Amino acid sequence: MNELLFEGADWSFDTLQRAHDAVHEIACGEMGLTIYPNQIEVITPEQMLDAYAATGMPIYYPHWSHGKRFAQHELIYRKGAAGLAYEIVINSSPCISYVMEGNTMAMQTLVIAHAAFGHNHFFRNNYAFREFTDPAGILDYLVFARGYISSCEERYGVSAVERVLDAAHALMGQGVDSARRRRRPDLKSEEARQRERRLHDERIHNELWRTLPKGAAAPAVRADEALLRSLLELPQENVLYFLEKNAPKLAPWQREILRIVRLMAQYFHPQRLTKVMNEGAASFVHYKVTNALHERGRIGDGAFLEFLASHTNVVMQPSFESGGSGGLNPYALGFAMMRDIERACLAPDDEDRLWSPDIAGCGDAMGALREIWANFRDESFILQYLSPKVMRDFRLFCLLDDPDDPTLLVEAIHNERGYRRIRSTLARSYDLSYIDPQIEVAAVDLAGDRRLILHHKVQGGALLAEKDARAVLRYVAALWGYDVRLQEVDAGGRVLREHNAAPP
């Protein structure tokens, strides 16, 4: 016999448990989702602001930037200029979902379905999260990182630690491996392995730098340069990793701080790769679950209308003329594509059979979606599954904006050739290898003044903002301990511009 899970807006821990169990029955029992164990915590607005400041993590190492973010979010919230998120979810095992104590019971049910099951399933199954993160060890590692940095502040001073953290934070974007090359860290055992790793790194560091020439003896080491370059793993895309392992003047505790920041950058990297898919999957799950609960009489009409209002606000795409558009809403695009894939699986037309032959008419929408959620990231997902129907619904087209031409050219419209151009162009806008500057450690003048040479591989003629490049390069020089040169090079290797920095 079906009965309402709750009545009215008030919630209790018993009703939260009933809602969780009812959502679990549909999401895991019927939709086939597989999840980490759930841990749901109810928090206050102040705690939610604190979670914002710590990038959503329950424990984080101390740094002044976290207090700055807290003050910014709190000011905006107190003035009523923006609300708070209904939830925050953490990619960990158990999967921790924070829900606001001010939510109504209808909203608590929605966010449990969205975060504790939609995001949770995506975290556990998507290949990028499996490759780059260690959800079982992240909470223990956060405890270790916070304790280690606090102990460094006590021993070496807050200012000395903050200088290292400031430099490391400036390089977080160049602190990830875009393709898995190193073994995924076992974060749970990091504290136990820290001493052994530090001793090993010091041995490698001493072997590398003891062979460097001094003064007039420089030409004698030319024969060893190839070996030294091999030890330095040049060229190296992960600038933070290179500095952590090879900067001549860093103390062991400074290297460990660089490692902490680098591992946190790597932990958040899959979330940048899958924003549209992650939010689209979670929105699709809460939509299907909440509709199923209403159809079975588990939630009333009033709660369902509240859900529909919130859901519509989340997945709405503001029009260009509204003035509030900041580009494509990832919730809107992701949810629309998930619904479109479901339609193509169950009721395809000739266009679907042409554009998505692998799923059109397969009859198993959830099976197809689970496979897609596991094996794609945003740019490949859009390139494969953005259909002409979604392009028409969103009124997408391509503009060519040539800086040397005062007019704009409509380059792709709604025809077969235009659809393919729109799809590939939009997919590329989610490709981090295209939108992020590609900077790598290219060389070190081992036989001379130990100058570090970085290369920025210029794409589409887009050079770095000079002011920002100089500021970040100063941080690199501070960590390296010697002069640093950044060369911006085109595809042919021609140097377009140079930036130089010396250590303070």
Secondary structure, 3 states (H helix, E strand, C coil): CCCCCCCCCCCCHHHHHHHHHHHHHHHHHHCCCCCCCEEEEEECHHHHHHHHHCCCCCCCCCCHHHHHHHHHHHHHHHCCCCCCCCEEEECCCCEEEEEECCCCHHHHHHHHHHHHHHHHHHHHHCHHHHHHCCCCCHHHHHHHHHHHHHHHHHHHCHHHHHHHHHHHHHCHHHCCCCCCCCCCCCHHHHHHHHHHHHHHHHHHHHHHHHCCCCHHHHHHHHHHHHHHHHHHCCCECCHHHHHHHHCCCCCHHHHHHHHHHHHHHHHHHHHHHCHHHHHHHHHHHHHHHHHHHHHCCCCCHHHHHHHHHHHHHHCCCCCHHHCCCCCCCHHHHHHHHHHHHHHHHHCCCHHHHHHCCCCCCCCCHHHHHHHHHHHCCHHHHHHHHCCHHHHHHCCCCEEECCCCCCCCEEEECCCHHHHHHHHHHHHHCCCHHHHCCEEEEEEECCCCCCCEEEEEECCCCCCCCHHHHHHHHHHHHHHHCCCEEEEEECCCCCEEEEEEECCC
